[in-house]
Amino acid sequence: MPRSGVVEFVGREEELQNLHQLLPDNKQVAIAAIAGMGGVGKTELALQYAIKQRETYKGGLCNIILKCFESA
């Protein structure tokens, strides 16, 4: 998982809680997508969630970065 360069992550507690409600802490595979305009902090939100909840998911966490490309 990439390391975050953020020293203090504030103001997104509601989003972190919503994400936690989407991802059950059981042995099933769960997937959640974070959507929004570029630059609003989607990747940082995912990283901060993974950092804060890493003990909850003993099987591990995966971060997949998807990019869209238009065909010519």
Secondary structure, 3 states (H helix, E strand, C coil): CCCCCCCCCCCCHHHHHHHHHHCCCCCCCCCCCCCCCCCCCHHHHHHHHHHHHCCCCCCCCCCCCCCCCCCC
